[in-house]
Amino acid sequence: MSQKISIPRGTNDILPDEIFRWQNLEDKARTLMRLYGYEEIRTPIFEDTGLFKRSLGPASDVVTKQLLELKSRTEDTVPDGESYSLRPEGTAPIVRAYIEHHLDKKEGLSKLYYFGPMFRGERPQRGRLRQFHQVGVELIGLHSFQPFLDAEAMALSIRLLEGFGVEGFRLKINSLGSHEDKKNLSSILRERLKKDVRNLCPECQARFERNVFRILDCKNKECRAVVARLELGDAHLSPPSKEYFQKVRAALDLWGVAHTVSPHLVRGLDYYTHTVFEISHAGLGSQDALGAGGRYNDLVAQLGGPKDIGGMGFALGIERILLAVGGGETRDEGRVTKLDAFIVSLDKEEETKAYTAAFELLNELRRKEIAADMNHTRGSMKSQMRAADKSGARYVIIIGEDELKEDIVTLKNMASGEQRKVPQSKLAAEFNKVSSVKS
Ligand code: HAM
């Protein structure tokens, strides 16, 4: 027997039994995005590796440890000296597309949303995958009322989670300030951590010089004890940055968005400036972030775009949302497309007259936009009715010897059990009243 090939570690198949949960979530997200004035954008799932190095930061964990780089056998696909990587996140590719297509020349703000798979070579565990999916938004453009837009983005992330049925999450926010303020924050952190460097894990000892912010998120027990003792506030912020952050909080209050300020929240990607936020859920264990985001005022210029274009956005992890919501509806309750009709055909042994008539009718029904299917086994009435029941169809159309003779079908309403004879020519009209496809 040939050896079985298994799915790569840290990835999932999404089977028909659970796809409805994804489709329902996507439908809700699309409805809310429209309500908030966002339009969808789709970018490739791989990009020039340099894009991620420049935006997420050459010393970030995502770039140093998690980028999944593509290898090719032919120079044609990945020319010598070039490198492509699967996207670990959506912000940098969208900013690249924004610059490439001169979206800044369009009037006003670009309000973009996206769904899609992201890839990070992390150690898989509950809620942490190598291929995971995000739904996110990016708000990019020249704008003077940025604090209000920060609040709008955070409010939308909460609204989405509520729409998906998640309960018991918490919004934490902080401000990193401008580029200069971030440098101040690094200095403050190094100064405060100096005496404790020896007590940090080897990785954080290296981070002390290279990427001091990351020490704040280390999961190591000793590092956490050191970090817990750190009293951080807003001393790194310049007066205008402090004022900006106050305006963000006031705008959140205006919309009644509950939040807590968490000075330890710094985020793992380099592009953030000013507002950063994270939404956590205690039920998720160590991978407790349902989503996160923040402002990135320098990124467009940094990637070769026009100056003075700011950005703000967030991404929610779909697998984590589904974990937080739990089992929920069953497949049948949640089914996105229900069949209108399922055809059962009953032939005498060795005959295929009813089966052929059913096959012909199937085509006719589908052409008239009636969602239909049929049974392709020569089962008994009982086993075919079982299959019809399993399909979730609202009506069963039965074609047997008698029906063929009279040019009729027997139509059974699966909810009420009511059964009646309908001339073949009138069948489509019956469904026009009830078709789910048309409504
Ligand atoms: P992030 O915090 O790296 O931010 O990811 C956002 C969310 O994606 C996380 O909160 C989590 O729910 C989910 N996620 C991340 N990594 C994994 C993983 N390995 N397995 C499962 N889920 C995961 C970003 O990606 C930024 N691009 C967000 C953003 C948009 N900032 C501004 N605009």
Residues whose N, C-alpha, C, O or C-beta is under 5 A from the ligand:
A	BS01	HAM	P88 E89 G90 T91 R120 E122 G127 R128 L129 F132 V137 A289 L290 G291 A292 G293 G294 M312 G313 F314 A315 L316 G317 R320
